[in-house]
Amino acid sequence: MVYIDGLDRLLFVLASKDRLTIMHELSRERLRLTDVAKRLNASVQEASRHLSRLSSMRLVERDGNGYYRITMLGSITMRMLQQFKLVLEDGDYFLTHDISFLPEESINGIGEIAEHEHSSNLADVLNGAEKIIEEAEEYILLISDQIIIKPEFIAKSIIDYNKDVEIRAILGAGSMSSGEYRKIKSIFHDKKVSIRFMNNIRFAMAINERRAGLCFPHINGRIDFTYSFKSSDRTFHRWCKDTFEFYWARCSMKNLQSYTN
């Protein structure tokens, strides 16, 4: 059993909707005790008890003018609580889907994808990926165990509008023949297209400079293309891009050389 000294006291203090509300309000602005009571629709005495408990864990503090404010420790704690938002809102999904294969940095930061929308059928998932490609102005990043968006569609979205878009894709090893690769190179002509290959890809992502979407695998290991997370939230986008770059730096290019011969 993992035990962290003081964790029980911290969780007790946080296990109150009113105290979480206070921390949220104080993260936006400083407040006097009477203002806190009004935000809670509570008595001054009750608000004072909540503030005392938060202060005992150094999550909030009172300044010399009588205003309460959130501390840096409190701000860090609020950010860490975002991890629970994903668990609470998508708990049923993660009972049947796996993220254990992801790099440690991505797992530790999984709460960063909490602000998202869902697509819950194959057609909507594919339409969402196509929209990300169509709206790209700077770059397109793709990762999947197979080609799910036709190269002709991607090329049309870029060439027809004369976009200077960089494309990087990670595909499953063995998912493309040499003939298919040469066809892709001919479709895109002199456009900036890079393809790398990786064994055992277990998730899928489509990313442009503003928006991202991703699909995780069922616990049986197969990518679930019938359900996706998608968002233009900056934190969500950063998590997706960082995860892509992790794999891009580690996947193989050895098959690419044989395709170009």
Helices and strands as residue ranges (DSSP letters): H 7-14, H 17-26, H 33-40, H 44-56, E 60-62, E 68-70, H 72-89, H 91-96, H 104-108, G 110-113, E 117-119, H 122-135, E 139-144, H 151-159, E 166-172, H 178-188, E 193-198, E 204-207, E 212-215, E 228-231, H 234-248, H 254-260
